[in-house]
Amino acid sequence: MPAIPSPPGATMQKVVMYSKDYCPYCARAQALLKQRGVADLEIIRIDQDPSQRDIMIERTGRRTVPQIFIGETHVGGSDDLQALDRSGGLLPLLNGG
């Protein structure tokens, strides 16, 4: 699927993804975000910094990765991100809407 550009003059929200090595769901989420034009993705590796796992659980109430934030909005995991994209809600959220 080709990348879909942001509207002219739009500034994308900051995207943060809690992740770990050898995570196919994380790779799938990262690929979708890239397809949607996210160039600046902050990846927090909970396997390299266990204290970040505790922070992730506190912020999300979930123990699985990926956990994705767009701006201050907790999107959820890979399946949640895919569903948001299918419903047409991902690009507006990325673009601050």
C-alpha angles and dihedrals in degrees: 000000000000123000115267111219124226118249113273111279093013119140114211121230118249110267121208123184126188106215146154137208119280094022114142091187090055091050091049092050092046091051092052092048090051090049089054092054103263105153099165109055118163109211117197110198108211091187091061096042112031092188087066089059089060090049090050092051091048092049097043109020087229132110101198130088143267102047111174132200123190106194104318093330117107104218096180127223136335095285090049090051091049091049091049089052093048091050091053095247101110101075095046090050092048089050094051098261 
